[in-house]
Amino acid sequence: MKRFLTISILFSILASLSAQSLLTPEQLAKREKKKNLTVKEWNTDAKTNTRWLDRIKIYDDQGRCVEEIEYATYGQKWRITSTYDDVTGKVIEEVEYNDRNRPVRIRKYEWNADGTKAKQYNYLPNGKLYSVKVYEYIFSDK
């Protein structure tokens, strides 16, 4: 039991180190700048000078986008919330909401060891699986 615990801790450390090593220094610097950031995008009508909120992006304390909201002149069009894996830092779930702030789609992700997406599971709001997307990566020598 003790040996299994030690191995699982080592595996977690190695997984987090390999996930961090997949990010370039530029990506890490970009993420650092986004810690606890909220970005609001505004549109302005050229004729009337009327201004309205177009989009909001909210970043967590690690610089990852945890919520994105798109607006129209009448209010919210859609909203997406993202949940991340604490070990790998990859998004594991996204929930998409409609203009009435009701869930319409849930996406769950599986990742390959090299940091590429393996599968995307699409669920209805009631939790029923309705499709699975499998990612295949083909490299050519051209």
C-alpha angles and dihedrals in degrees: 000000000000091000091050090051091050092049092048091050091050090048091052092050092048092047092052092046092050091047090052091047089057089066117083120226088253091054091048091050091048091050091048090058092053098055111135090350128152117196120197120192117202131196124207126199109233095216104041099025087229112159127207137174112259106177143351126204120190121197127197130228090278095053096255121137106247099169137021124183126189118202136196127195089272096051138269116010097181142334132207125197121194131205121200134206110248093216103045100023090226123134110259101175139022125186118198119204129196130228090282091054092249120137113256102167138017121198123193122188138209119198134207120236090256092059098258123126115265103179141357119205116202118204134185117236090261089061097255114142110235104169145003124209117203119200119217121189118205119182120197130200095226 
